[in-house]
Structures are given as C-alpha cells and as structure tokens.
Amino acid sequence: MTAPVKSRIPPYNDDAERAVIGATLIDENAITIAQQYLKPEDFYSPRHRRIFEAVLSLFNNGIRPDLLTLNSELEQKGRLDEAGGNDYIASLTHAVPSSANTEYYAQIVQNHSLRRSLIHFSGEAGARAYDETVEPKILLEEAQQKLFYISDPRRIFRYKKVDNLIKGVVNYIDGAYSAKAEYTGIPSGFSALDRLTSGFQAAELIIIGARPGMGKTAIALSMAANISVRQNIPSAFFSLEMSDQALMLRLISSEAGIDSQKLRTGFFQQSDFQKIFDAAGDVHNAPLYIVDMPNMTILNIQAMARMLRVQEKVEIIFIDYIGLIASDNKMLPRWELISEVSRALKGLARELNIPVVALSQLRREAENQKPSLADIRESGSIEQDADMVMFINRDRELEKSAEEQAMEAGQKVQLMVAKNRNGPVGTVDLTFLKHITKFVPFADDRG
C-alpha cells in the first residue's frame, strides 16, 4: 500500500552523499568532477551541505581540502558542530575506498536532488493553480520557467561577490590569449561582419531591421544556414510570417543555387535535380529546427525555446519577426506589447545564455534613406533592450538598373551595425543574390 504523500520521506541516498564528500577529501580531482554535477544545496543532509560548502570554499581559494584544513575552515566559520564534528568528518574518508567512482556517486546525489525539486515544484504549482486571480497562461509560464531551472540546475538566481567571479574572468582572458580565436561567439558566416562583432555572443539580443522587401528573412535564413548547415551548430528559426514549407523551398533554392521561382513553378531543368538532391541532403543532416506557428505569443516562444535548448542543445535562435508576435493580453496597447516582447526576448537570451536574433520592421520614413536607430518601428524599447542593432540598406534605384538586373552578379548591399553594446559599430558589404534570395559575402571579402 502506498504511503500518504505527507508521510513520505524525500528521496535521498546517504551513502552516495558520504561517498562524494569522502572522495573529495582523498583526491583533489574528485572536487572538479563533483562540481560539474552538484551544488551544496543538492545534498539532503544538512551536515553534508555544510561540509561540501567548506570543501568548495577551500578549493576555490587554492587550498587543498583535507581533514586538517576542512576542520579549520568549519571551525573558523562556527559550523563545525553543524557539520557533525571532527569524528564524523574523519569517518567520511573511509566511506569510499577510492575516488574512481566519484562521477557515478555525484550523479546519484544529483538525481535525488532533482526528484526533491520536482516534488516541491509540483506541490507549489498545484497550490498556485487554485489562485483564480492569476491568468492560467501566466501560471503556465511560471511553471515552465521553474521546470527549465530544475532541468538545468546551473541556472539559478544568486548574488555573487566579485572575488568569486574574477578567477573565471582571468581564466577566460588567459584562454583567449592562448587560443587567439578570431571569434568569441557564433560566426554568422559573413567574415566581414564576424570580424566586426566577433560573432553573435551568448545572452545577447540582436535586432536586424529593414523595410518590407529588403531581405530580412533572407539574411536571417542565410545566417541560419551558415551556422547549422556549414558549421553544424544547432539553431532554431521561429517563423511567424512564412510556412515551414515556404522556408524550406527558400533554403533548398539558396543552397542549390536554383532560381526560387523556378523551384516553385517546376520550370527548372532535369539536370538541376542532382543539385536539388545534394542541397536537400546537406539540409537534411543539419541541426536546424523550424518552428512554424501563426499567432505565436511571447509565452509560446519562451516555452518552445526552453524545450529546444534543453532537448536539442540549440545555441542560437532566430525570430521572424517581432511585429507579428501576438499578445496574451488583448487590451494591451501595441507599443506596450512590443516593449513587453522586447524585454522578454532579452530576458530569454540571458536565461538560456544564447544569442537571440530577432527581425524588426522599420518605419515608413526610413524608405529610400539610410536607416537609423530612430527608425525602429513601434517602440523605443527595442533599441534600448538590444545589445546589437543591424540594418539592411539596399538602394532600390540601383536595383532597378540594368546592371543590377544581372541576377547572377547580385546586388551590393550594406549591413549597418548601428549599435553594438560590447564592441565597435560600422558597415559591412554583402552581396544579395535576388534570384535565390540569398546573402553571401561581398566579392572582395570572399576567402
């Protein structure tokens, strides 16, 4: 017979907890392994939480944890009795014969911690569901966010003193100096742009703005193809404007180099089939995920993005486009909705620790002139929240000229980086191949 929920003991494994701590006291390498899986709060026993906290404190300060240094650390902080005292700590070194199975025991402790978190989460979510003053969609968003944090235990809110952060930053700088990596983020595939931005950086919101018909979707899809098809980096493309089939037709057209209109109508040569099959094969093997959902709300986007991040390890997200994201609150003014969406997308980038690239339309006044930050449509908060803002600048008059009508040659287009919170601004030249709706590096910049 199953025991009543209230009388159940929360899941934990005392032997595994003792084994993990014992391993960290006999082998310094075990601490590095344990840190990958566990935080002090993952231990059920209060004594083990206190001991693991002290072990990490010593290790992070460059002191090798052993019985002497650990007892001294706990005594100095007045927590030796909470940790069970000298005799109990000494007994932990006998709890495990070697540190060889540290990872195995750490995973057991982590799994029991996850079970306890799920039990707490389900009880809390159930209690909140009875509150009729809160919209069900808001409750669902809260639940999804908390569930994401449970599934990725590293992402918890906490304050940190700078002395706990400086070591990691110095290590990053040292690693960057040693590696001499040209890009620190995800390369867009356009080398001139990547030299300017060092790639798309984690936790940043990137806005690409343009008037209708200037190639917003084309440039985003070109970047997604560069990232997933050629670099094998998982990415997701949220399409609020085009169907998934229309996007795939564009992608096959651009990868095969066959006029998109001919693909749609079937007026292409039989000899083109091999190009189509080759392109389809490359796209088929790419870790690219298309989300086609009309009337998508910001809550829909957040939920799907979290799932893609956890299940598919997606490292960058494209959203086409901000102006089509629907509201969960029908009474919200348009400018306020856009502000809310902008803040939410920036929060999502930080929460998932990946770049979020969102497309945005520019105001009609930007037609036939160089766009500026003031031209971002409907809300100044997009400019404020974005870490980077880029504009597509195409000369429509030149486009109509005979020279520009030579489709294979393509049209020279400017991509203007008008805002870059963590780097320089500037303009890079790209080539737009209109017949296959594809952006490629400008001729002078191709390697």
Phi, psi and omega in degrees: 000133182286134180288148176304147185304317185296333183268357181285143175276133179302145182297132173196163179226100185296322181297318180294320178298315179296321182294317179299312182292320178301319180296321181292338181273344179250350181210118182297328180295333180295332179294316179300319179293313182298323181298333181291337186246333194233149168243162180307322183289351177285344179276132181286318181288126177302325179297316181292326176298314181297317182294316181295322175304314182292321177301313180294321180299314179296312183299316181289344176260012176079018180251130181286120179289126170216185184301319183290308183292325181292314178298320179295317180298314181291321180294320179298326180268003178070029184237014182296318179293321178299330182274002177101353178087173185302315184296319181293318180297320179297325181293337183292332180290344178263359184284344182217129183291330178208173181267008187299329184256025182303315182299318180298313181292322179298321178293324176297314179297317180297317181297320178291325176296319178297320177298317179296321179296319179294321178297315179295318181297314183295322177294318181292318180295320178297319179294320181294329182296339178280348181279101184282358177278350182250134180298138180304323180294326177292318178299320179296319178297316178301316182295317181296320180295315180294323179294325177297318179294325178294318182289337177232085189298345181289338187264082177234152179279127175202155175269153180223134174283149188298334181293340176277345183260332191295325181298315180296321180294316179297319177298321178297314181297317180297318179296320179296321179295318182290318185282330184052041181290134182292325181236137178260349179246201179273118181295137180283345185096352175254101191301323180297320178291318182293328176294325181285320187257347188064023181091169178282124188268148178302145175071010181257147173260120181247127179251131172245115185248147177190162173286160179304141177081006182268350175109028180298309180296321182298317182288324178294318180291324176297318178294316180299321178293317177302320185284314186269315184286316185266331181253354178060032177263125181299130178218160180233143181237110178269115183250115177259353185248318184248150177288161179297326179293319179296321178295318181293325175299317178299316184294316178295319178300312183290323180286325181275341182074031181246135182313126184296326179295322179293323178295318182294321186267346181087003182271059175239168185280152177298329180293344180283346184301323181295320177298319181296315180295320179296316180296317179298323178296316179297316180292321181302322184274355184279142176279063181245130185241124182259128176247108182249103182216103178299151178057035179292135177261169180296329177293321176300314182297315180299315182297314181293322180297318179297318180296316179295324179294317182284312188277323186249001179057036179301136185249353177202146182233137174247139180232122184237096000216174188303318186295344181261359179288124184279164182259142172281341179248103185294342183271355185285130176300152186301315183295327180287324176298313180299320177298318179295318179296316181300313179297319182294321180292321176296317178297322180294318178300318180289319181298314182275348180059045177222160175289139172243117181254116182241138179268148181215141176279152176258159181293157182302331181296342181280354181297133176061029173209165180293126181289155178224172181301329180292346183273354179297127192285140164078336182200130175288347182291335177299312178300320183289317185283331186290141173275331179218137176233127178237148178236142172268126181238106177243138178273106183295330180293316177298324182299331182277348184288162183298321182298317183286343178283349174286093194298323183297328180288327179081170181247136176288127183232143176262134170249110186264119173271098186271337177218135177211096188303327186242025180189189183282162172254166180166186182234136176239150179264135174233168175245129178257117177267095190297324185292337177241014179042057183224138173261136177227163177302148178295151186309318184287349186248005180278135183273000000 
